[in-house]
Amino acid sequence: MIIKKLNETEELPMELLLLADPSENIVKEYTARGECFVAELEKKIVGIYVLLPTRPETVELVNLAVAEELHGKGIGKQLVMDAVKVAKEKGYKTIEVGTGNSGVGQLALYQKCGFRIVGVDLDFFVRHYPEEIVENGIQCRDMIRLSQDI
Ligand SMILES: CC(C)(COP(=O)(O)OP(=O)(O)OC[C@H]1O[C@@H](n2cnc3c(N)ncnc32)[C@H](O)[C@@H]1OP(=O)(O)O)[C@@H](O)C(=O)NCCC(=O)NCCS
């Protein structure tokens, strides 16, 4: 598997991106403002993440997704570790990520990759998404903010 930057001329793997965020508008905004990186296996895109510059020296990891049939094989972890490495190489000092309160696996993954919980954006998903989101039998209401100094 290789992880590489997606060229601006290449088509966005929208189906994959929508796994991480149900809002096509938000996905389009993030991918336009950030840099997209993809994991390719046998010439097929199987994973993606976007690095979005936010504040000075700070970048946010957004839109992390792995093709559903390949979940649980370590690809997500490789992508998160790659995002940390790339952010460091680009000279950022802090990398942040946000995930829903119901994202039990995502919270485990980010903490295994060195992120620590630094805050909660209460009712973020209620305010920004028209449809109710339920994951692991838990309503996704709040955004858990995680951060890592690099
Ligand atoms: C989140 C996602 C990217 C993870 O990708 P993946 O390839 O399945 O993840 P990995 O196989 O690398 O596993 C990630 C790690 O989290 C751990 N993990 C996952 N669920 C866990 C749980 N419930 N408890 C403890 N650890 C858990 C795994 O054990 C693994 O750690 P390990 O390598 O130390 O065993 C993938 O599930 C996905 O695309 N989901 C839909 C989109 C999404 O939710 N994106 C994130 C938006 S915030």
The ligand as an SDF file (V2000), in Angstrom:
LIG
                    3D

 48 50  0  0  0  0  0  0  0  0999 V2000
  -12.2140    5.1920   11.5990 C   0  0  0  0  0  0  0  0  0  0  0  0
  -11.5930    4.3890   10.4610 C   0  0  0  0  0  0  0  0  0  0  0  0
  -10.8500    5.3200    9.5280 C   0  0  0  0  0  0  0  0  0  0  0  0
  -10.5860    3.3900   11.0800 C   0  0  0  0  0  0  0  0  0  0  0  0
   -9.9300    2.7140   10.0340 O   0  0  0  0  0  0  0  0  0  0  0  0
   -9.4840    1.1740   10.1430 P   0  0  0  0  0  0  0  0  0  0  0  0
   -8.5700    0.8840    9.0050 O   0  0  0  0  0  0  0  0  0  0  0  0
  -10.6760    0.3270   10.3100 O   0  0  0  0  0  0  0  0  0  0  0  0
   -8.6760    1.2310   11.5310 O   0  0  0  0  0  0  0  0  0  0  0  0
   -7.4850    0.3060   11.9990 P   0  0  0  0  0  0  0  0  0  0  0  0
   -7.6920   -1.0900   11.4810 O   0  0  0  0  0  0  0  0  0  0  0  0
   -6.1970    0.9690   11.6720 O   0  0  0  0  0  0  0  0  0  0  0  0
   -7.6980    0.2800   13.5900 O   0  0  0  0  0  0  0  0  0  0  0  0
   -7.5010    1.4150   14.3440 C   0  0  0  0  0  0  0  0  0  0  0  0
   -7.1020    1.1410   15.7800 C   0  0  0  0  0  0  0  0  0  0  0  0
   -8.2030    1.4720   16.6200 O   0  0  0  0  0  0  0  0  0  0  0  0
   -8.4940    0.3580   17.4600 C   0  0  0  0  0  0  0  0  0  0  0  0
   -9.9100    0.2860   17.7560 N   0  0  0  0  0  0  0  0  0  0  0  0
  -10.9490    0.3920   16.9270 C   0  0  0  0  0  0  0  0  0  0  0  0
  -12.0980    0.2620   17.6190 N   0  0  0  0  0  0  0  0  0  0  0  0
  -11.7570    0.0870   18.9120 C   0  0  0  0  0  0  0  0  0  0  0  0
  -12.4870   -0.0780   20.1130 C   0  0  0  0  0  0  0  0  0  0  0  0
  -13.8130   -0.0890   20.1100 N   0  0  0  0  0  0  0  0  0  0  0  0
  -11.7920   -0.2300   21.2620 N   0  0  0  0  0  0  0  0  0  0  0  0
  -10.4360   -0.2270   21.2740 C   0  0  0  0  0  0  0  0  0  0  0  0
   -9.6790   -0.0600   20.1560 N   0  0  0  0  0  0  0  0  0  0  0  0
  -10.3540    0.0830   19.0030 C   0  0  0  0  0  0  0  0  0  0  0  0
   -8.0140   -0.8340   16.6960 C   0  0  0  0  0  0  0  0  0  0  0  0
   -7.7830   -1.9160   17.5650 O   0  0  0  0  0  0  0  0  0  0  0  0
   -6.7290   -0.3060   16.0730 C   0  0  0  0  0  0  0  0  0  0  0  0
   -5.6630   -0.2520   16.9910 O   0  0  0  0  0  0  0  0  0  0  0  0
   -4.5020   -1.3820   17.0280 P   0  0  0  0  0  0  0  0  0  0  0  0
   -3.8390   -1.3110   15.6960 O   0  0  0  0  0  0  0  0  0  0  0  0
   -3.6420   -0.9370   18.1420 O   0  0  0  0  0  0  0  0  0  0  0  0
   -5.2150   -2.6660   17.2720 O   0  0  0  0  0  0  0  0  0  0  0  0
  -12.6430    3.5450    9.6770 C   0  0  0  0  0  0  0  0  0  0  0  0
  -13.3800    2.7650   10.5850 O   0  0  0  0  0  0  0  0  0  0  0  0
  -13.6030    4.4050    8.8570 C   0  0  0  0  0  0  0  0  0  0  0  0
  -13.3410    4.7430    7.7070 O   0  0  0  0  0  0  0  0  0  0  0  0
  -14.7720    4.7480    9.4570 N   0  0  0  0  0  0  0  0  0  0  0  0
  -15.7540    5.5670    8.7740 C   0  0  0  0  0  0  0  0  0  0  0  0
  -15.2920    6.9900    8.6450 C   0  0  0  0  0  0  0  0  0  0  0  0
  -14.9830    7.6420    9.9720 C   0  0  0  0  0  0  0  0  0  0  0  0
  -15.6470    7.4260   10.9740 O   0  0  0  0  0  0  0  0  0  0  0  0
  -13.9130    8.4640    9.9770 N   0  0  0  0  0  0  0  0  0  0  0  0
  -13.4370    9.1700   11.1480 C   0  0  0  0  0  0  0  0  0  0  0  0
  -14.1210   10.4600   11.2870 C   0  0  0  0  0  0  0  0  0  0  0  0
  -13.6830   11.2010   12.8480 S   0  0  0  0  0  0  0  0  0  0  0  0
  1  2  1  0
  2  3  1  0
  2  4  1  0
  2 36  1  0
  4  5  1  0
  5  6  1  0
  6  7  2  0
  6  8  1  0
  6  9  1  0
  9 10  1  0
 10 11  2  0
 10 12  1  0
 10 13  1  0
 13 14  1  0
 14 15  1  0
 15 16  1  0
 15 30  1  0
 16 17  1  0
 17 18  1  0
 17 28  1  0
 18 19  1  0
 18 27  1  0
 19 20  2  0
 20 21  1  0
 21 22  1  0
 21 27  2  0
 22 23  1  0
 22 24  2  0
 24 25  1  0
 25 26  2  0
 26 27  1  0
 28 29  1  0
 28 30  1  0
 30 31  1  0
 31 32  1  0
 32 33  2  0
 32 34  1  0
 32 35  1  0
 36 37  1  0
 36 38  1  0
 38 39  2  0
 38 40  1  0
 40 41  1  0
 41 42  1  0
 42 43  1  0
 43 44  2  0
 43 45  1  0
 45 46  1  0
 46 47  1  0
 47 48  1  0
M  END
$$$$
